[in-house]
Amino acid sequence: YDFKFVIEQPIFTWGKINNAVHLYETISETKKFNIQKSKSEIRTKINIYSHTLFYLHKMEECLAQQQEHAHRLVTIAEESFQNGFILSADLLNAKISAKKIDVAVAELNEQKAQVFLELQHLSGLKKIDYDDFDFSFVKPIDAIEVSSQENYYKKAVEINPGLQMLTCLKDINELQVKIKKGYGYFKPDIGIHLELGYAGSRFPFIEKDWYGEDGIVFTSSLAFKSTLFDGGKVRNDINKSQEELNKALFQYQDGLNNLDQFISESILKLELNKRNIEYYRLKQENDKEQITLRKTQFDAGAGAEKDYLQEKINLNTDLINEYKETIDFYKNYFSLESVARAEE
């Protein structure tokens, strides 16, 4: 019988083992942050598309009213043309204006269909209808508070998963440089080799007097392992790892700069959105005053119905423009919020 039990245990490896453990732990962290980043992107898109759908529905109502008024204007223009009050060019302009609204309706329907498709893709649902949504989550713009650029940046540096991934990438490359340097020339790994063996004609612990044959051997040795010369491979590996680290450091710094720029630009866009919304709201107030005036003149016989209808079309146009600006506001807002929000 011949048995042997061997233990080989590293004692000192210039940090290669510990750094390798940290390396794979950091790689695992990177995967976790990647999942968080994907979840954040999905949540942001769902927020944007659901708010877009809400205001597209409101725009649809405005366009329906515009279509009604525009078709009435075409009827009035046809009657006026037949009676010789306007030229054929005026009638054509009325028809073009009505057709323009019809085209806007078709474009809006196509946009709604695209939004539904995107929401279906993001949610994994086969079919989504407008009635499936409870739009109580839609907050008025006036109720939304936008924080300062400094607060967004500070929070994003702490929890933004995309930036955390860049941090992990930097750490991974730093650990790889340390590991490669651990394989450097004249840096021997030190380990211990223990060996317990038995050789004899009797089976140990079962047959009698097995230990009396002096077949037990125990040896211990201290081992050294190092690279003395390899044609420069170790040095090249270290230089390559250092270059990757420098690249990762640049990407991290570039990520910080891009983040700061994105936050700054987003806040400016939100301010512009608010100013434009205020502008269209003021125009609507003026439109309502004009509608009241034209209605009074029309009822008194001193004004034309077409002027009254045109003012109602103008009101819906300004309301549609407000909704478009609101959609853009929510797009910028949720994109900004996503950089400073962590997903579980």
Secondary structure as UniProt FT lines:
FT   STRAND          2..12
FT   TURN            14..15
FT   HELIX           16..82
FT   TURN            83..84
FT   HELIX           88..123
FT   HELIX           130..132
FT   HELIX           135..137
FT   HELIX           141..143
FT   HELIX           149..159
FT   HELIX           161..182
FT   TURN            185..186
FT   STRAND          189..199
FT   TURN            204..206
FT   TURN            208..209
FT   HELIX           210..213
FT   STRAND          216..225
FT   TURN            231..232
FT   HELIX           233..299
FT   TURN            300..301
FT   HELIX           305..338
FT   TURN            339..340
//
